[in-house]
């Protein structure tokens, strides 16, 4: 949109040209446009300011006519020596007074005024229609933006439901920022990280790190993003920092290309995680804000954009805290599992390390089958716990140096059910129950505890059955030494389709080089030694 600026007053040249065309069609000749800025000036056809007052009309009469028409906003006419002088105030052309003037032949004042009034009424009607059209467009854009923001916030809320540890804070930001950027109409969104510097055990401080996630153009160098956060860090601890027309201020030195920005902190409780930056509002700088004052909000960053960024920063901080709590829970869970495994292995030194080796073998087989990372990690924990039920088996049976009697074997066969009983009330470990309960089921249905067969045996049980058998055959026992790997391989191949699922056997042998490396390098975890407490 072409805009003429004269003495710091904006005029829409297209509007003036359309007005001139309408005036010519209505009155049969061109008018002069006069505007008031301290005094009256005439606009030339190029939109520039010409003489201050007309040289061929009496100055007092001319000025009086202009001021009367501009103040009353009504058409006015006066007879002068040259003829009838007609003045038509033009609505909406600018917030400053603008009047169209033309000289007609004498004796035409009455019909000129009526025609001018009709013309002015038509212009006003067209102006109001145009204004309403712009307002409707603005409202439609606002409703559309509101809907998009609600959709955005809903999607962020859904992302807060953490499904895996790999979707951490950075991954969340990489998903959120490209979606948030068009809602803010920003040229770029940047996440600047916070680094913690440990000064002592009791003291640390937060430093401004580097940009870690970027959405949009690289309109500002990474070092400048850091410097911008450092400069306004203290201010944004109180409230978001919003700057428009920044390039016209003294603070803009050192930030070339930066015209506007918002900075909001990402805070998890009292701990800074980072800062979120919106850089350069996308807008049409040629828009005539004199004509469309409500459009100013679309040209600058404001409270609306700052609030949306603050909400996004709060959700990102919540996600970071959720990930932290989730990891703490997982660590606690693994620690508890290891404690249970240690309790089992403390009863029988010959089986020490068996549970973890089975877990490692099973995880590698699951990877070979193409199962997901999350599944493989869960199967690892299942493997650690697969023999937890042996806590309920008598030591005399577990440590017996010779073959078991039928009664003793029946007691051993109770350990899957015993393990299920121990773990079934732990809701966070419910996913381990199928593997714990069914790792001794056979493919042909002759296993225990339920005599399941084929695909009726849960996948965890089928994988761990192979891993458990291989480790049991190749490990030392009180009554025998572990058999050679080659013999164990032959037994597994022979039992494929009978005792073990053929698909699991195939995957096991594909992964066998890695499994043998695990067996070779595995070392049981050393139990900690308690130190004697000294009196304070």
Backbone torsions as a table, in degrees:
resi	resn	phi	psi	omega
1	UNK	NA	120.4	-179.9
2	UNK	-76.1	131.0	-179.0
3	UNK	-128.2	128.9	175.9
4	UNK	-95.3	130.1	177.7
5	UNK	-110.9	119.3	-178.9
6	UNK	-130.3	119.3	-177.7
7	UNK	51.7	45.4	176.6
8	UNK	67.3	15.9	177.5
9	UNK	-113.9	132.3	-177.6
10	UNK	-93.6	134.3	173.7
11	UNK	-129.0	138.6	179.3
12	UNK	-83.1	107.8	-175.7
13	UNK	-63.1	-37.4	179.6
14	UNK	-62.5	-41.9	178.6
15	UNK	-64.1	-42.6	179.7
16	UNK	-63.4	-39.0	179.1
17	UNK	-66.1	-40.6	178.7
18	UNK	-65.3	-40.3	177.6
19	UNK	-62.5	-43.4	179.8
20	UNK	-62.6	-41.2	178.0
21	UNK	-61.4	-45.3	179.4
22	UNK	-64.0	-39.2	179.1
23	UNK	-64.5	-42.2	179.3
24	UNK	-63.9	-43.2	-179.9
25	UNK	-65.1	-32.9	-176.6
26	UNK	-83.8	-43.1	-171.6
27	UNK	-109.6	-7.3	176.5
28	UNK	81.9	14.7	178.7
29	UNK	-168.6	163.0	-177.8
30	UNK	-79.6	151.0	176.3
31	UNK	-108.0	161.8	168.9
32	UNK	-96.4	143.6	176.2
33	UNK	-106.6	126.3	179.2
34	UNK	-120.0	138.5	178.3
35	UNK	-128.0	158.4	-176.3
36	UNK	-111.0	122.0	173.3
37	UNK	-145.1	93.7	-171.8
38	UNK	71.1	-43.3	173.1
39	UNK	-148.9	174.8	-175.3
40	UNK	-82.1	133.3	177.9
41	UNK	-126.8	149.0	176.4
42	UNK	-100.2	139.3	174.6
43	UNK	-90.4	132.6	174.4
44	UNK	-79.5	177.0	179.1
45	UNK	-65.9	-22.2	177.3
46	UNK	-88.3	0.6	178.6
47	UNK	86.7	9.2	179.8
48	UNK	-93.6	160.3	179.3
49	UNK	-79.2	131.8	179.3
50	UNK	-109.0	-139.8	-176.5
51	UNK	-63.4	153.5	-178.9
52	UNK	-71.9	-43.7	178.8
53	UNK	-136.3	156.3	179.9
54	UNK	-67.4	140.8	-178.7
55	UNK	-90.9	-17.5	-176.5
56	UNK	-104.3	8.7	178.5
57	UNK	-129.7	145.3	-179.8
58	UNK	-58.4	129.0	-172.8
59	UNK	-61.1	-45.1	-176.4
60	UNK	-64.6	-45.6	-179.8
61	UNK	-63.5	-44.2	-177.9
62	UNK	-63.4	-47.4	-179.2
63	UNK	-64.4	-41.7	180.0
64	UNK	-61.7	-40.8	-179.8
65	UNK	-65.0	-44.8	-180.0
66	UNK	-60.1	-48.6	-176.6
67	UNK	-67.4	-38.7	179.3
68	UNK	-64.5	-43.5	-179.6
69	UNK	-67.7	-40.8	-178.1
70	UNK	-68.5	-39.9	-177.3
71	UNK	-72.7	-42.7	-177.5
72	UNK	-83.2	-17.4	-176.6
73	UNK	59.1	30.9	178.5
74	UNK	-124.8	155.2	178.7
75	UNK	-67.7	151.1	-179.5
76	UNK	-143.6	153.5	179.8
77	UNK	-142.2	146.7	177.5
78	UNK	-146.2	141.6	178.3
79	UNK	-88.2	130.9	176.3
80	UNK	-127.5	179.9	-177.2
81	UNK	-60.8	-35.8	-176.5
82	UNK	-77.8	-14.5	-178.7
83	UNK	142.5	-151.1	178.5
84	UNK	-94.8	126.2	-179.8
85	UNK	-99.9	119.0	-177.0
86	UNK	-108.6	129.6	179.1
87	UNK	-119.7	128.9	179.2
88	UNK	-122.7	111.3	176.7
89	UNK	-68.4	134.9	-176.6
90	UNK	-100.0	116.7	178.0
91	UNK	-75.7	148.4	168.2
92	UNK	72.0	-10.4	-178.7
93	UNK	-63.0	-30.8	176.8
94	UNK	-167.0	162.8	174.9
95	UNK	-70.2	-18.3	174.9
96	UNK	-87.6	156.7	-176.9
97	UNK	-66.8	133.4	177.0
98	UNK	-134.9	128.2	-175.8
99	UNK	-129.8	136.2	174.8
100	UNK	-97.9	130.5	-174.1
101	UNK	-132.2	141.6	174.9
102	UNK	-152.1	147.5	178.8
103	UNK	-97.4	132.1	179.5
104	UNK	-117.5	170.7	177.2
105	UNK	-66.3	152.6	-178.0
106	UNK	-61.9	152.8	173.9
107	UNK	84.6	12.8	-177.6
108	UNK	-112.7	10.0	-171.9
109	UNK	-58.2	-43.9	-173.0
110	UNK	-64.0	-52.9	-178.2
111	UNK	-72.3	-28.3	176.1
112	UNK	-63.3	-42.1	-180.0
113	UNK	-64.0	-43.4	-180.0
114	UNK	-64.0	-43.3	179.6
115	UNK	-66.1	-39.0	179.9
116	UNK	-66.4	-38.1	178.0
117	UNK	-64.0	-41.9	176.9
118	UNK	-63.3	-41.8	179.2
119	UNK	-62.7	-46.3	-178.9
120	UNK	-63.4	-38.5	178.6
121	UNK	-64.2	-39.6	178.9
122	UNK	-66.1	-42.7	178.2
123	UNK	-61.8	-43.2	180.0
124	UNK	-63.0	-40.8	178.8
125	UNK	-63.4	-45.3	178.4
126	UNK	-63.6	-36.9	178.8
127	UNK	-65.1	-43.6	179.9
128	UNK	-65.4	-39.7	177.7
129	UNK	-62.7	-43.1	178.4
130	UNK	-64.3	-40.5	178.7
131	UNK	-63.3	-43.1	178.1
132	UNK	-63.7	-37.7	178.5
133	UNK	-63.3	-43.4	178.2
134	UNK	-64.6	-40.9	179.2
135	UNK	-63.8	-43.2	178.0
136	UNK	-61.3	-41.2	177.2
137	UNK	-63.3	-39.8	178.8
138	UNK	-65.4	-42.3	179.0
139	UNK	-65.7	-40.2	178.3
140	UNK	-62.6	-42.1	178.0
141	UNK	-63.8	-38.9	179.5
142	UNK	-64.9	-44.6	178.7
143	UNK	-62.4	-42.8	178.3
144	UNK	-61.5	-44.2	178.7
145	UNK	-62.8	-41.8	179.3
146	UNK	-62.0	-42.1	179.3
147	UNK	-63.9	-43.8	179.4
148	UNK	-63.8	-35.9	179.2
149	UNK	-69.4	-40.5	176.9
150	UNK	-62.1	-41.9	177.4
151	UNK	-62.6	-41.6	178.8
152	UNK	-62.6	-47.7	-179.2
153	UNK	-65.3	-36.4	177.4
154	UNK	-65.0	-42.7	179.3
155	UNK	-64.4	-35.9	177.2
156	UNK	-66.7	-40.1	178.1
157	UNK	-61.8	-38.0	178.3
158	UNK	-66.7	-35.2	179.5
159	UNK	-67.3	-20.8	179.5
160	UNK	-68.2	-17.7	176.5
161	UNK	-77.8	90.1	-174.0
162	UNK	-67.4	127.1	177.9
163	UNK	-106.9	-20.4	179.4
164	UNK	-156.2	155.3	-176.7
165	UNK	-70.4	-23.6	-177.5
166	UNK	-65.5	-22.4	178.5
167	UNK	-86.3	76.0	-174.1
168	UNK	-88.6	-167.8	-175.9
169	UNK	-60.0	-44.5	-179.2
170	UNK	-64.7	-42.3	178.4
171	UNK	-62.5	-38.2	177.4
172	UNK	-62.8	-45.3	-179.6
173	UNK	-64.2	-38.4	179.2
174	UNK	-65.4	-25.8	176.9
175	UNK	-82.9	-37.8	-172.2
176	UNK	-80.0	-45.6	-170.6
177	UNK	-59.8	-44.1	178.4
178	UNK	-63.0	-28.3	177.9
179	UNK	-78.5	-35.8	-179.1
180	UNK	-73.4	-33.7	-174.3
181	UNK	-53.5	-51.9	-179.5
182	UNK	-66.6	-25.4	177.5
183	UNK	-67.8	-31.5	178.8
184	UNK	-88.5	-9.6	-174.5
185	UNK	51.7	44.7	179.7
186	UNK	-100.5	151.6	177.0
187	UNK	-71.7	-31.5	-179.9
188	UNK	-156.3	150.0	170.6
189	UNK	-121.6	134.9	-175.2
190	UNK	-132.6	135.4	172.2
191	UNK	-103.5	115.1	176.8
192	UNK	-100.3	124.8	-175.3
193	UNK	-78.7	160.5	173.7
194	UNK	-109.9	130.9	178.8
195	UNK	-106.2	139.0	179.1
196	UNK	-99.3	126.5	175.1
197	UNK	-106.7	117.7	-179.4
198	UNK	-83.6	118.8	178.7
199	UNK	-91.2	-43.0	176.4
200	UNK	-154.1	-178.9	179.1
201	UNK	-61.7	-30.3	-177.1
202	UNK	-99.4	-11.1	-170.7
203	UNK	-135.7	138.8	174.5
204	UNK	-150.9	164.7	178.1
205	UNK	-138.5	154.7	-177.5
206	UNK	-97.5	127.6	177.9
207	UNK	-110.0	154.2	176.8
208	UNK	-79.5	118.4	-178.8
209	UNK	-89.1	-155.8	-178.0
210	UNK	-97.7	159.5	172.2
211	UNK	-62.2	127.6	-177.6
212	UNK	-110.3	-25.8	177.9
213	UNK	-132.7	134.5	-176.1
214	UNK	-135.9	129.4	175.2
215	UNK	-124.0	123.5	-178.5
216	UNK	104.9	-167.6	-176.3
217	UNK	-75.2	154.9	177.3
218	UNK	-86.7	68.5	-175.9
219	UNK	-76.8	-10.5	180.0
220	UNK	-140.1	136.2	-179.5
221	UNK	-64.9	148.9	-179.8
222	UNK	-53.2	-41.7	180.0
223	UNK	-63.2	-35.7	178.5
224	UNK	-68.2	-34.9	176.3
225	UNK	-61.9	-43.5	176.8
226	UNK	-60.9	-47.1	-178.2
227	UNK	-63.1	-36.3	179.6
228	UNK	-65.1	-42.7	177.5
229	UNK	-64.7	-42.5	179.9
230	UNK	-60.2	-41.1	-176.8
231	UNK	-66.5	-38.9	-174.2
232	UNK	-109.7	14.3	-176.1
233	UNK	-59.4	-47.2	-177.8
234	UNK	-63.2	-41.3	-179.8
235	UNK	-63.9	-41.5	-174.6
236	UNK	-78.5	-6.2	171.5
237	UNK	-71.2	-22.7	-179.8
238	UNK	-91.7	-46.9	-179.4
239	UNK	-159.8	162.5	178.8
240	UNK	-57.5	142.8	176.9
241	UNK	-95.6	121.6	179.9
242	UNK	-121.7	124.4	179.9
243	UNK	-131.0	125.3	173.1
244	UNK	-117.1	157.8	-177.3
245	UNK	51.7	37.0	-176.1
246	UNK	-64.8	-33.4	-176.3
247	UNK	-66.6	-13.0	179.1
248	UNK	-97.1	11.3	-178.1
249	UNK	-112.3	165.0	178.9
250	UNK	-69.4	-24.8	179.9
251	UNK	-70.5	-13.4	-175.6
252	UNK	-76.3	-9.2	179.5
253	UNK	-61.9	128.8	-178.2
254	UNK	94.8	-3.1	178.9
255	UNK	-129.0	62.5	-178.2
256	UNK	-62.9	137.3	178.7
257	UNK	88.2	-4.9	-179.5
258	UNK	-94.5	115.3	-178.2
259	UNK	-104.4	-29.6	-179.7
260	UNK	-160.2	157.2	179.8
261	UNK	-164.3	162.6	170.4
262	UNK	-130.5	139.2	173.9
263	UNK	-126.2	125.8	173.9
264	UNK	-128.6	143.7	178.9
265	UNK	-82.0	152.1	171.5
266	UNK	-110.3	107.4	-170.7
267	UNK	-121.2	129.2	175.7
268	UNK	-107.1	95.0	-173.3
269	UNK	69.7	-119.0	178.4
270	UNK	-101.0	3.4	-174.8
271	UNK	-104.4	129.1	177.2
272	UNK	-78.3	128.2	175.1
273	UNK	-96.9	-33.1	-179.6
274	UNK	169.7	-164.6	-179.6
275	UNK	-136.6	143.6	179.7
276	UNK	-108.7	126.5	-177.1
277	UNK	-117.6	132.1	167.7
278	UNK	-108.8	125.8	-173.9
279	UNK	-116.4	129.2	171.0
280	UNK	60.6	104.0	176.5
281	UNK	-70.0	128.7	175.3
282	UNK	-76.5	123.3	178.3
283	UNK	-159.5	170.0	175.6
284	UNK	-96.2	103.3	-174.7
285	UNK	-74.9	-8.8	177.5
286	UNK	-89.9	0.1	-178.7
287	UNK	-64.5	137.4	-179.1
288	UNK	-82.3	94.7	-178.4
289	UNK	-74.4	-13.5	172.3
290	UNK	-65.6	-35.7	-176.2
291	UNK	-85.9	-35.1	-176.2
292	UNK	-123.4	72.8	-173.6
293	UNK	-61.1	-29.8	-178.6
294	UNK	-71.7	-14.5	179.8
295	UNK	-77.4	-10.1	-178.0
296	UNK	-57.5	-35.9	-178.3
297	UNK	-64.7	-20.6	178.8
298	UNK	-89.6	-4.8	-179.8
299	UNK	-98.4	-13.0	-173.1
300	UNK	-135.0	157.1	167.7
301	UNK	-71.5	140.4	-179.9
302	UNK	-144.2	-161.7	-178.1
303	UNK	-60.8	-37.8	-178.8
304	UNK	-60.2	-49.4	-178.7
305	UNK	-67.1	-39.6	179.4
306	UNK	-64.1	-39.5	179.5
307	UNK	-66.1	-42.5	178.7
308	UNK	-63.2	-40.5	177.5
309	UNK	-66.6	-39.9	178.8
310	UNK	-63.5	-40.6	177.4
311	UNK	-63.0	-42.5	178.7
312	UNK	-64.6	-41.6	178.5
313	UNK	-63.1	-39.5	178.8
314	UNK	-64.4	-40.4	179.2
315	UNK	-68.0	-39.9	176.4
316	UNK	-61.8	-41.4	178.6
317	UNK	-65.2	-40.0	177.3
318	UNK	-62.0	-42.4	178.6
319	UNK	-62.6	-42.6	178.9
320	UNK	-59.9	-41.7	178.7
321	UNK	-66.9	-39.5	178.4
322	UNK	-62.4	-42.7	178.3
323	UNK	-61.9	-42.9	179.3
324	UNK	-61.3	-46.0	179.1
325	UNK	-65.9	-38.0	179.8
326	UNK	-63.0	-42.6	179.6
327	UNK	-67.9	-39.0	177.1
328	UNK	-62.0	-40.3	178.7
329	UNK	-64.9	-42.3	178.7
330	UNK	-62.9	-42.0	178.6
331	UNK	-63.7	-40.8	177.5
332	UNK	-63.7	-40.6	-179.8
333	UNK	-63.9	-46.6	179.2
334	UNK	-62.9	-40.1	178.6
335	UNK	-62.0	-41.0	178.8
336	UNK	-65.6	-41.3	178.2
337	UNK	-61.3	-44.8	-179.7
338	UNK	-64.5	-33.9	177.1
339	UNK	-64.6	-42.1	177.6
340	UNK	-63.9	-42.6	178.9
341	UNK	-63.3	-41.0	178.0
342	UNK	-62.1	-36.2	178.3
343	UNK	-64.1	-38.4	177.8
344	UNK	-66.5	-50.1	-174.3
345	UNK	-69.0	-22.4	176.8
346	UNK	-66.2	-22.7	-179.6
347	UNK	-80.2	-24.9	-175.6
348	UNK	-145.8	103.1	-175.9
349	UNK	-66.2	-22.4	-179.2
350	UNK	-73.0	-22.3	178.6
351	UNK	-99.1	8.5	-179.3
352	UNK	-62.7	128.0	-178.2
353	UNK	90.8	-12.2	-177.8
354	UNK	-60.6	-46.4	-176.6
355	UNK	-62.3	-42.6	-178.1
356	UNK	-71.8	-36.7	176.7
357	UNK	-63.7	-43.6	177.0
358	UNK	-59.8	-40.5	178.6
359	UNK	-62.5	-42.8	-179.7
360	UNK	-68.6	-42.7	177.8
361	UNK	-62.8	-46.7	-179.0
362	UNK	-60.7	-41.3	178.9
363	UNK	-62.3	-41.0	-179.9
364	UNK	-67.2	-37.6	176.7
365	UNK	-64.7	-42.0	178.5
366	UNK	-61.6	-39.6	176.5
367	UNK	-62.8	-40.3	179.6
368	UNK	-64.2	-31.9	178.5
369	UNK	-77.4	-5.5	178.3
370	UNK	80.7	20.4	178.0
371	UNK	-76.6	156.2	-173.3
372	UNK	-68.5	163.1	-179.3
373	UNK	-59.8	-41.0	-179.1
374	UNK	-63.7	-42.6	178.4
375	UNK	-61.9	-44.5	-178.1
376	UNK	-61.5	-39.8	178.8
377	UNK	-66.7	-38.8	178.8
378	UNK	-68.0	-38.2	178.3
379	UNK	-65.1	-34.0	177.1
380	UNK	-59.7	-46.5	178.4
381	UNK	-65.5	-35.3	177.1
382	UNK	-63.0	-41.7	178.2
383	UNK	-62.2	-39.5	178.0
384	UNK	-60.3	-34.4	-173.8
385	UNK	-100.0	3.4	-170.1
386	UNK	-62.4	-26.7	-179.3
387	UNK	-108.5	19.5	-176.5
388	UNK	-60.6	-25.0	179.9
389	UNK	-66.9	-15.4	179.4
390	UNK	-68.8	-9.3	173.1
391	UNK	-58.6	-33.1	-177.5
392	UNK	-86.3	0.8	178.8
393	UNK	-92.3	138.5	-177.7
394	UNK	-61.4	143.5	178.9
395	UNK	-59.3	-35.8	-178.5
396	UNK	-62.1	-33.1	179.3
397	UNK	-79.3	-43.6	-179.0
398	UNK	-63.3	-39.5	-173.9
399	UNK	-98.4	9.0	-178.0
400	UNK	-60.6	125.9	-175.4
401	UNK	-76.1	-13.6	-177.9
402	UNK	-117.6	-174.0	179.4
403	UNK	-60.8	150.3	-180.0
404	UNK	-85.3	147.1	171.7
405	UNK	-75.8	170.0	178.4
406	UNK	-60.3	-39.8	-180.0
407	UNK	-66.3	-41.5	-179.7
408	UNK	-67.1	-37.9	178.4
409	UNK	-66.4	-36.6	176.3
410	UNK	-62.7	-36.0	177.0
411	UNK	-66.5	-42.3	177.8
412	UNK	-60.7	-39.2	-177.4
413	UNK	-66.0	-10.4	179.3
414	UNK	-82.3	-10.5	-172.3
415	UNK	-65.5	-30.9	174.6
416	UNK	-63.3	-44.0	177.5
417	UNK	-64.7	-38.9	178.4
418	UNK	-62.8	-41.9	178.0
419	UNK	-62.2	-42.3	177.5
420	UNK	-60.6	-42.0	-179.5
421	UNK	-63.1	-39.0	-178.9
422	UNK	-67.7	-38.6	-169.7
423	UNK	-99.1	-16.0	-168.2
424	UNK	-65.2	-22.0	178.7
425	UNK	-88.1	-5.3	178.3
426	UNK	-89.5	95.9	-173.5
427	UNK	-60.1	-37.1	-178.1
428	UNK	-69.8	-13.1	178.2
429	UNK	-112.8	17.6	-175.7
430	UNK	-61.4	-27.1	-177.6
431	UNK	-69.8	-14.4	-179.4
432	UNK	-85.5	-13.4	-172.2
433	UNK	-60.8	-43.8	-180.0
434	UNK	-58.6	-42.9	-179.9
435	UNK	-69.5	-38.5	178.9
436	UNK	-65.1	-41.0	-174.3
437	UNK	-80.0	-31.3	-168.3
438	UNK	-119.2	19.7	-179.0
439	UNK	-77.2	-3.2	175.0
440	UNK	-112.9	13.2	173.4
441	UNK	-76.5	147.3	179.3
442	UNK	-104.8	150.3	-179.7
443	UNK	-59.5	-32.6	-178.7
444	UNK	-87.7	4.0	176.5
445	UNK	87.1	8.8	-177.5
446	UNK	-101.4	16.7	178.7
447	UNK	-93.1	-164.1	-179.7
448	UNK	-140.1	158.7	14.7
449	UNK	-92.3	-16.7	-171.0
450	UNK	-112.0	-0.3	179.0
451	UNK	65.1	34.3	177.7
452	UNK	-72.1	159.0	-179.6
453	UNK	-139.4	158.2	175.1
454	UNK	52.4	-135.9	-177.0
455	UNK	-73.4	-7.0	174.9
456	UNK	-70.3	-19.4	175.3
457	UNK	-78.8	126.2	178.7
458	UNK	-53.9	147.1	-176.2
459	UNK	-56.6	-41.2	178.7
460	UNK	-56.3	-44.5	-179.4
461	UNK	-64.0	-40.3	-179.4
462	UNK	-66.6	-39.0	178.5
463	UNK	-68.5	-49.8	-176.0
464	UNK	-68.0	-26.5	177.7
465	UNK	-59.8	-41.8	179.3
466	UNK	-70.1	-47.0	-179.1
467	UNK	-62.0	-42.0	-179.4
468	UNK	-65.2	-43.4	-178.9
469	UNK	-64.0	-43.3	-178.7
470	UNK	-63.1	-45.1	-178.9
471	UNK	-68.4	-38.3	179.4
472	UNK	-62.9	-41.2	-178.3
473	UNK	-70.8	-32.9	-173.9
474	UNK	-98.5	4.8	179.8
475	UNK	-105.8	152.4	177.8
476	UNK	-72.6	147.3	175.4
477	UNK	-130.4	164.8	-178.8
478	UNK	-58.2	-30.7	-174.2
479	UNK	-102.4	-1.3	179.2
480	UNK	-164.5	160.4	172.3
481	UNK	-91.5	158.8	179.6
482	UNK	-63.7	142.1	-179.0
483	UNK	-77.0	158.2	177.1
484	UNK	-58.8	151.2	-179.4
485	UNK	-60.2	-38.9	-178.5
486	UNK	-60.4	-40.7	179.5
487	UNK	-66.9	-41.3	178.1
488	UNK	-62.1	-39.0	177.6
489	UNK	-61.7	-43.3	-179.2
490	UNK	-63.4	-40.4	179.0
491	UNK	-64.6	-42.3	179.0
492	UNK	-63.5	-43.3	179.3
493	UNK	-63.8	-41.2	-179.7
494	UNK	-66.7	-32.2	-178.1
495	UNK	-87.7	-0.4	179.0
496	UNK	-64.2	127.8	-178.0
497	UNK	86.1	-9.2	177.5
498	UNK	-111.8	-75.1	179.7
499	UNK	-84.0	-32.0	-174.6
500	UNK	-124.8	151.6	178.5
501	UNK	-63.9	126.2	-178.5
502	UNK	-58.2	-37.4	-179.9
503	UNK	-64.8	-38.5	178.6
504	UNK	-69.2	-37.3	178.1
505	UNK	-64.0	-44.3	179.0
506	UNK	-60.4	-45.0	179.5
507	UNK	-64.4	-37.9	179.3
508	UNK	-60.6	-45.7	-177.7
509	UNK	-72.0	-29.6	174.1
510	UNK	-65.4	-33.4	-178.9
511	UNK	-93.6	2.8	-172.3
512	UNK	-56.5	-41.4	178.5
513	UNK	-56.3	-42.9	179.0
514	UNK	-68.2	-38.5	-179.6
515	UNK	-64.7	-40.8	177.8
516	UNK	-65.4	-34.6	177.4
517	UNK	-67.5	-40.2	176.0
518	UNK	-60.2	-44.3	-179.2
519	UNK	-62.4	-39.2	-177.1
520	UNK	-69.9	-41.0	-172.9
521	UNK	-95.0	-7.9	-175.3
522	UNK	-66.7	137.5	175.0
523	UNK	-135.9	125.1	-179.4
524	UNK	-58.2	147.3	178.3
525	UNK	-66.3	133.9	178.7
526	UNK	-75.7	136.0	177.3
527	UNK	-73.3	139.1	-179.5
528	UNK	-67.6	150.0	178.2
529	UNK	-105.6	125.1	-178.0
530	UNK	-74.4	136.9	176.1
531	UNK	-92.9	148.6	179.6
532	UNK	-71.7	128.4	179.7
533	UNK	-71.6	132.7	176.8
534	UNK	-93.7	140.5	176.5
535	UNK	-63.7	137.4	179.5
536	UNK	-67.2	NA	NA
